[in-house]
Amino acid sequence: MKIGIVGAGAVGLLAGAYLGRHHEVHMIVRREEQRRMLTKNGIACDTLESPVPVKASRSLDEEVDLILLTVKQHHLPDVLDDGLPAGVPLLFLQNGMTHYRRASLDPRPCFTGIVEHGARKENDCSVRHTGKGVMRIAPLTDEGFGVYRRLFEALAEEDFPIYLEGRAETMLKKKLLVNAVINPVTAVFKVRNGELLTNPYLSDIARKLCEEACDVLSLSFPDEWDRVCRIAEKTGSNHSSMLVDLMEGRQTEVDAISGYILEEGTRPLPYHEFIVTAVRAIEWEEGGNTNE
């Protein structure tokens, strides 16, 4: 199978490495330097024996069977308006839910997924697999997977499992909630995920954020708080993606995650209002509001 992957950050590199072992992967990147490195070296992943050869270019100039969109939320509009081929199924792999509405209106076959793996980009052609998990994929229309079911089933490997889910909205809400609790708190206070459990003050902030998000998203607080705690414990030594973005001077996805909850809320959400303002203040101070 020929697979295009738009975006070569941590998730894009991880997917490219695992899928590239048995499929022809074409990485689409913005920078010429990264294109050259991927073409020359392939993708190295610490859990795989050797680098995986991939194609790399700055635009998709050949036919593919599937396109994975692994760019950040704020880069999606440019990508979708950049002439992606018609008729090729798109798999959205973003944090947050702001892509959900737009993807639902796209005339192309659209699917969304969540990546429960931990990944850290080491350099332009190397990724560290910091936590093994699964990828979950769901259709964005009432038509379901249809003729594309076998396509997605063919992607799954024993060490890179893929589960096909029935309802995209529920799946995305649950992932959004975890991100809305763990990401901004760890980013603002510059701590690893596990400190949300060991620091009682951070735990209290996280709990309040979870309560507010559950109210907005119509999710069960006891169930979701338990899940947040389990994920924070499992990924305890990891830095969240939002903290990494701030550390490296990049724009975060706080608007697509916590900002989405603020937009959907019908009553005051003081903890979300504070945490969004705090992240934006750090972005402004570090220049992440302007850097890629």
Secondary structure, 3 states (H helix, E strand, C coil): CEEEEECCCHHHHHHHHHHCCCCEEEEECCCHHHHHHHHHHCEEECCCCCCECCEEECCCCCCCCEEEECCCHHHHHHHHCCCCCCCCCEEECCCCCHHHHHHHHCCCCEEEEEECCEEEEEECCEEEEEECCCEEEEECCCCCCHHHHHHHHCCCECCECEEECCCHHHHHHHHHHHHHHHHHHHHHHCCCCCHHHHCHHHHHHHHHHHHHHHHHHCCCHHHHHHHHHHHHHHCCCCCCHHHHHHHCCCCCCHHHHHHHHHHHCCCCCHHHHHHHHHHHHHHHHHCCCCCC
